[in-house]
Amino acid sequence: MGRSKDAKNAIDFKLASDILRQNDRGGYSVPTDGLYPFQWSWDSAITALGWMTIDERRAWQEAETMFAGQWDNGMVPHILFHKDAETYFPGPDVWGSDKKIPSSAISQPPVWATAIRIMYEQASDRRLANEKLLELLPKLIAYHEWWYRERDPGQTGLVCSYHPWESGMDNSPAWDKPLAVVPEVDWAYQRRDLGHVDAEQRPHKPEYDRYLYLVDFYKRHGFDSQYIYDHCPYKVVDIGIVAILQRASNDLLELCRITEEQKGVSELTEALQRTKSAVNTLWSDERRCFLNHDLISGNAIDEVTTATVLPLFGDLASEDQATAMVELMDSWLHATKVGLSSTHPSSPRYESQRYWRGPVWLHINWMLALGAENYGYPQLASSLKDSTRDCVTASGFWEYFDADTGGGCGGDNFTWTAAVALYWLAN
């Protein structure tokens, strides 16, 4: 598949900057107007990298505002509801958390320490960077301690997830079987997403029924972490979360070294080693990648998605495993028109437009390109970057992209797409 060599020049970086500014709500960014009117955790981490290219102080503010909603137990929620909005469901009333900033009761892939390390190392204003790092470091440590304590109480080395939304890859076909055993809610509700986006690009109602059952389950049981761990009907080892947490914890250790912070260092070091030792239990020779694992059924989830190759990003693969995943990704990349599809196109569950069941996501391609570079595969990293650039030049700054056509899908004028373009594709 041919890639345009002059595509870089076709990206409107001024428009990308304007999108960040138009989605700024005074210290935090919304992903896009209407569809997502609140602050999402991993969106904000990626967005902060974009802000670093145009306004460093505003980038640090993005992190500060997110961590202002951190729970006392260390969890950083996946959504902070700073203001009321009628365009999104489920809102704070459905989640029912009684925190200082209304929030959801689950987290999201913990990419913050990675983002903050990048921000610190690339900052021009060294005084500001040092000041903000010292403020944020204890909060980052508490957040990572929460993951290892609350989501891996048995210290297996593999943290688990309690909701598909927690993965960040909400509607991935990898979650179909684990989600199928979750009951459906028995109360009526009105979705708001379908008023903004074509239904062909969004999850189906049976999936939403189960998403909401889980939200209600946490609320009914008072967000009791031990009860939820013991009884939640959805419990998955998400290799994407595992890999992102591994990279972020290594980045956090480096930030501790820089600041000479000792709190939590030994615990983080031990947790990293546990994961390194345990992750091979998720490897599949047949699929040439790691697989997610359903803790309820005890079965591996036989679905190849971009999450299953993220151990490249997390530095969790052996050299032989990395080679196998690179070969897989190289053929995968050239099986579609643009980008790396979020689900392998050979899957019977692949849908090129539907949310996380096929479309291309820029921030995932960035993570995988970093992983490829780290393992010594610059050609794949370059191909990922070029194919990602093609998404933007073909269609603009959409939430995600149809891998078969390059067309934009989901929300338009999307913040993290613009941020990735500014931070990664502009270089």
Helices and strands as residue ranges (DSSP letters): G 7-10, H 13-22, E 39-40, H 41-52, H 56-67, E 79-80, H 92-95, H 112-122, H 126-150, G 164-167, G 173-175, H 176-180, G 193-195, G 199-201, H 205-220, H 225-231, E 236-237, H 239-259, H 265-278, G 279-282, E 283-284, E 289-290, E 293-294, E 299-300, G 306-312, H 319-333, H 362-374, H 378-395, E 400-401, E 408-409, H 415-420, I 421-425
